[in-house]
């Protein structure tokens, strides 16, 4: 996935937990999945204080296969620990909804299964690497073949807790890339689709976070208020569902949580952006969301932000070279609005291909600070995964 930005002062952007401290370090347990009775999540509170982000079996399988391919025993031992880290499962196609029920099979009662809802018509209107399967105008398919199917499955599993990230890239693109014809064409489908998802996924055992880009995207002075209003509009169009807790930031991104000064604080246009890290983004975007009339708590993706200072520009989002795994999922954030640090993007899965002849090639994946070679978005990149392990901060 990607994040891009073409607004006058806001060209920068990027791609694409539980009991108090632990959120993901436990291996699957040989216990019955789910709880003894129906789960009710109070979205007015921080559910990550009670639930651990589950290490889903699909990412675990990818990591275990990667470990088997590593000849360096020391590196392999570190890499093996990644399998125990909780991460979100991406339901990025109608076909991949088929992963949901198998993923439920080993989720114990004190874990929460993270899911990314990501299949809007005309998906990723400002990039090519992660364009989706549904064309602009296919909103009815999005509703009936995608959202409704997911709702049915979640309804059938009331004894399991779910955390959802709603449609990465979508609403932020409508704020900063409204000049692109592709985003103009996608706008109504994005707004209606997100509202439909929020309204129908508003289930007692679900907590939802709407994607809000990151500090280098909606954090620009010119974007804070319009960004908050865009998200709040979708929230209100859905009937202000009570299971919406707030936003997800830095999804599949590289920004630091509290690096001071920020990675791009010395850039010539830094004076137009007070949000030089994700903490500052919450400090500024949180109040804007509250003023716009929607909940403003957040989860922050720290999956690949272990190393800073790698990008030539803030908007360089694709397979950043030299990256490392970041802070493991935890509800200990030190910030009232930050519910948890989580791993949303599965580290090791590509952001996009570096093959310039490919149909889905995006020029950002060919930039000098992008790792090469890299396969199509979502495809495993063994060498990149090993790099993330080597450069992990804190180390494994």
C-alpha positions in Angstrom: 0.0 0.0 0.0 1.0 3.6 -0.2 0.4 7.0 1.1 1.0 10.0 -1.1 0.3 13.7 -0.9 0.1 16.4 -3.5 -1.3 19.3 -1.6 0.6 22.6 -1.8 2.3 22.5 1.5 1.7 18.8 2.2 3.4 16.7 -0.4 4.9 14.3 2.1 3.4 11.0 3.1 4.1 7.2 3.3 2.8 3.8 2.2 1.5 1.6 3.8 -1.3 -5.0 23.2 -3.3 -5.9 25.8 -2.6 -6.8 29.2 -0.9 -3.7 30.3 2.5 -4.5 28.8 2.4 -7.8 26.9 0.5 -7.8 23.7 2.0 -10.4 21.5 4.8 -12.5 23.0 2.8 -15.7 23.6 2.8 -18.7 21.3 -0.5 -20.2 20.3 -1.9 -22.2 23.2 -3.6 -25.5 23.0 -6.9 -24.2 24.4 -10.3 -23.7 23.0 -10.6 -20.6 20.9 -12.7 -17.7 22.2 -14.3 -17.2 25.6 -17.0 -19.1 27.5 -19.5 -16.4 26.9 -20.1 -13.5 24.5 -17.5 -10.7 24.4 -18.5 -7.1 24.9 -15.9 -4.5 24.3 -16.3 -1.0 25.8 -15.0 1.3 23.1 -15.0 4.2 25.5 -12.1 2.5 27.3 -8.7 1.2 26.2 -9.4 -2.4 25.4 -5.6 -3.1 24.9 -5.2 -2.9 28.6 -7.1 -6.1 28.8 -6.4 -7.9 25.5 -3.2 -9.1 23.8 -2.8 -8.6 20.1 -2.9 -12.2 18.7 -0.1 -13.6 16.6 -2.2 -14.7 13.7 -1.4 -18.1 12.1 -0.9 -16.8 8.6 2.0 -14.4 9.5 3.4 -17.0 11.8 3.5 -19.5 8.9 5.3 -16.9 6.7 7.8 -16.2 9.4 8.5 -19.9 10.2 9.1 -20.6 6.5 11.5 -17.6 6.4 13.4 -18.9 9.5 13.9 -22.3 7.9 15.6 -20.5 4.9 18.1 -18.6 7.1 21.5 -20.3 7.4 22.9 -18.0 10.0 21.9 -19.7 13.3 22.1 -16.5 15.3 19.9 -14.6 12.9 17.5 -17.5 12.6 17.1 -17.6 16.4 16.2 -13.9 16.4 13.9 -14.3 13.4 12.0 -17.1 15.1 10.9 -14.7 17.8 9.0 -12.6 15.3 6.5 -15.4 14.9 5.3 -14.7 18.4 4.6 -11.0 17.9 1.0 -10.1 17.4 0.1 -8.6 14.1 -3.0 -7.7 12.0 -4.4 -10.0 9.3 -5.1 -8.1 6.1 -8.5 -9.0 4.5 -7.4 -7.2 1.3 -9.6 -9.1 -1.2 -12.9 -11.0 -1.3 -10.9 -14.2 -1.6 -8.8 -13.5 1.5 -11.9 -13.3 3.7 -11.4 -17.1 3.6 -8.5 -16.6 6.0 -10.7 -15.2 8.7 -12.3 -18.4 10.1 -9.0 -20.4 10.1 -7.4 -17.4 11.9 -10.0 -17.7 14.7 -9.1 -21.3 15.5 -6.4 -20.5 18.0 -7.4 -17.1 19.5 -7.7 -17.5 23.3 -10.1 -15.5 25.4 -7.6 -12.9 26.5 -6.4 -12.2 23.0 -7.8 -9.9 20.4 -7.6 -10.6 16.6 -6.5 -7.7 14.6 -8.0 -7.3 11.1 -7.4 -4.8 8.3 -10.5 -3.9 6.2 -9.0 -3.0 2.9 -10.9 -3.5 -0.4 -12.7 -0.3 -1.4 -13.7 0.2 -5.0 -10.8 2.1 -6.8 -8.5 1.3 -3.8 -5.4 3.4 -3.4 -6.4 6.0 -5.9 -3.0 7.8 -5.7 -0.7 4.8 -6.3 -0.4 1.8 -8.5 1.4 -0.8 -6.3 -1.6 -1.7 -4.2 -4.6 -1.1 -6.5 -7.5 -3.4 -5.5 -9.8 -5.8 -7.2 -12.9 -3.7 -7.2 -13.3 -1.0 -9.8 -14.7 2.5 -9.2 -18.5 2.1 -9.2 -18.5 -1.4 -7.7 -19.7 -0.2 -4.3 -22.5 -2.8 -4.3 -20.0 -5.6 -4.6 -18.0 -4.1 -1.7 -21.1 -4.1 0.4 -22.5 -7.5 -0.4 -19.5 -9.6 -1.3 -17.0 -8.1 1.1 -18.3 -6.2 4.1 -21.5 -8.2 4.5 -19.6 -11.5 4.4 -17.1 -10.3 7.1 -20.0 -9.1 9.3 -21.7 -12.5 9.0 -18.5 -14.2 10.2 -17.9 -11.9 13.1 -21.5 -12.2 14.1 -21.0 -16.0 14.2 -18.1 -15.6 16.6 -19.4 -13.4 19.4 -17.0 -15.1 21.9 -13.9 -13.6 20.2 -12.6 -10.0 20.4 -11.7 -8.2 17.2 -9.8 -4.9 16.5 -10.3 -3.5 13.1 -8.3 -0.9 11.1 -10.7 0.6 8.6 -9.5 1.2 5.0 -5.9 2.4 5.0 -5.2 5.3 2.6 -8.8 6.0 1.7 -10.0 9.1 3.5 -6.6 10.7 3.7 -6.3 10.5 -0.1 -9.5 12.5 -0.4 -7.9 15.3 1.7 -4.6 15.6 -0.1 -5.0 14.0 -3.5 -8.3 15.5 -4.6 -6.7 16.9 -7.7 -6.1 13.5 -9.1 -8.8 12.2 -11.4 -8.5 8.7 -10.0 -9.2 10.1 -6.5 -12.1 12.3 -7.8 -13.6 9.2 -9.4 -13.2 7.2 -6.2 -14.4 9.8 -3.7 -18.0 8.9 -3.3 -17.3 5.2 -3.2 -14.7 5.8 -0.4 -17.0 7.9 1.7 -20.0 5.7 1.3 -18.0 2.5 1.6 -16.3 3.6 4.8 -19.6 4.7 6.3 -21.2 1.4 5.4 -18.3 -0.6 6.9 -18.4 1.4 10.1 -22.2 1.1 10.5 -22.3 -2.7 9.8 -19.2 -3.7 11.6 -20.4 -2.0 14.7 -20.7 -5.2 16.8 -20.3 -5.6 20.5 -17.1 -7.7 20.2 -15.5 -5.3 17.8 -13.5 -2.1 18.3 -12.7 0.0 15.3 -10.0 2.5 14.3 -10.3 4.6 11.1 -7.1 5.0 9.1 -5.7 8.6 9.5 -2.4 8.5 7.6 0.4 9.9 9.7 2.1 13.1 10.7 3.7 13.6 7.4 0.4 13.3 5.6 -2.5 14.9 7.5 -0.2 16.5 10.0 0.6 19.5 7.8 -1.0 22.7 9.1 -3.2 22.9 6.0 -4.4 19.3 6.4 -5.2 19.0 10.1 -8.7 20.5 10.1 -9.8 19.2 6.7 -8.5 15.7 7.6 -10.4 15.6 10.9 -13.5 16.8 9.2 -13.3 14.2 6.4 -12.9 11.3 9.0 -15.7 12.8 11.2 -18.0 13.0 8.2 -17.7 9.3 7.5 -18.2 8.5 11.2 -21.3 10.6 11.4 -22.6 9.2 8.1 -22.4 5.8 9.7 -24.6 7.0 12.6 -21.7 7.7 15.0 -21.2 4.0 15.8 -20.2 3.4 19.5 -17.6 0.8 18.7 -15.4 3.3 16.9 -12.6 4.2 19.3 -10.7 6.6 17.0 -7.9 6.3 14.5 -5.0 4.2 13.3 -1.8 6.1 12.4 1.5 5.2 10.6 -0.1 2.1 9.1 2.7 0.4 7.0 4.7 3.6 7.7 8.1 4.5 9.0 7.6 7.5 11.2 9.0 7.6 14.7 6.8 7.8 17.8 8.6 10.6 19.7 11.9 11.3 17.9 12.9 14.9 18.7 13.6 16.8 16.6 11.7 14.9 13.9 13.3 13.1 10.9 12.4 15.9 8.6 12.5 18.8 11.1 15.3 20.5 9.1 13.5 20.4 5.8 12.8 23.8 4.2 9.1 23.3 4.6 9.2 22.0 8.2 7.7 25.2 9.5 4.4 24.2 7.9 4.2 20.9 9.9 4.1 20.8 13.7 3.7 17.0 13.6 7.3 15.9 13.2 6.6 12.6 14.9 3.5 10.5 15.6 3.2 11.7 19.2 3.0 15.3 18.0 0.5 14.2 15.4 -1.8 12.9 18.1 -1.2 16.0 20.1 -2.5 18.1 17.2 -4.8 15.8 15.3 -6.5 14.5 18.4 -8.1 17.8 19.4 -9.0 18.5 15.7 -10.9 15.2 15.7 -12.7 16.0 18.9 -13.7 19.4 17.6 -15.0 17.7 14.5 -17.2 15.4 16.6 -15.6 12.0 16.6 -13.6 9.8 19.0 -9.9 10.6 19.0 -7.9 7.7 20.6 -5.4 5.9 18.4 -3.3 2.9 17.7 0.1 3.5 16.1 1.8 1.0 13.8 5.4 0.5 15.0 6.0 -2.6 13.0 8.8 -1.2 10.8 9.9 2.1 12.3 12.8 0.8 14.3 15.4 2.9 12.3 15.1 6.6 11.4 16.9 8.8 8.9 16.6 6.4 5.9 14.3 8.3 3.6 15.4 11.1 1.3 11.9 12.6 1.5 8.9 12.1 3.8 6.8 10.9 1.0 9.0 8.0 0.2 6.8 5.1 1.3 7.9 2.0 -0.5 10.2 -0.8 1.0 12.5 1.7 2.7 16.0 0.3 2.6 17.7 -0.2 6.0 14.5 -0.4 8.0 14.1 -2.5 11.1 11.3 -3.9 13.2 10.1 -1.5 15.9 8.7 -1.6 19.4 6.6 -4.7 20.0 2.9 -4.3 20.5 2.1 -2.8 23.9 -0.5 -0.7 25.7 2.2 1.1 27.6 2.6 4.2 25.4 2.8 7.1 27.9 0.2 9.1 26.0 -3.5 9.5 27.0 -4.7 9.3 23.3 -2.4 6.4 22.3 -4.1 3.2 23.2 -1.4 1.0 21.9 1.6 0.4 19.7 0.7 -2.4 17.3 2.1 -4.2 14.3 -0.4 -3.6 11.4 1.8 -4.2 8.4 3.3 -7.7 8.3 7.1 -7.0 8.1 8.5 -9.0 5.2 5.6 -8.5 2.9 6.5 -6.1 0.1 5.0 -2.7 -0.4 5.3 -3.0 -4.2 7.4 -4.3 -7.0 10.7 -2.6 -8.1 10.2 -4.1 -11.6 9.6 -1.1 -13.7 8.1 -3.2 -16.5 5.3 -4.5 -14.2 1.7 -3.3 -14.6 1.5 -2.3 -10.9 4.9 -0.7 -10.8 4.9 2.6 -8.8 7.9 4.9 -9.2 8.2 5.3 -5.5 9.3 1.6 -5.4 12.2 2.5 -7.8 13.6 5.4 -5.7 17.1 5.3 -4.5 16.0 4.7 -0.8 13.7 1.8 -1.8 15.0 -1.8 -1.3 15.7 -3.7 -4.6 14.8 -6.1 -5.8 11.3 -6.2 -4.4 8.3 -8.3 -5.5 4.6 -7.3 -5.9 2.8 -5.8 -3.0 1.9 -8.3 -0.3 4.4 -10.9 -1.6 7.1 -12.2 0.8 10.6 -10.7 0.4 13.0 -12.9 2.3 16.0 -10.6 2.1 13.9 -7.7 3.3 12.6 -9.7 6.3 16.1 -10.6 7.3 17.1 -7.0 7.2 14.2 -6.0 9.4 15.4 -8.6 11.9 19.0 -7.5 11.8 18.0 -3.8 12.3 15.2 -4.4 14.9 15.1 -1.8 17.6 14.8 -3.0 20.3 16.7 -6.1 19.1 15.3 -9.6 19.3 
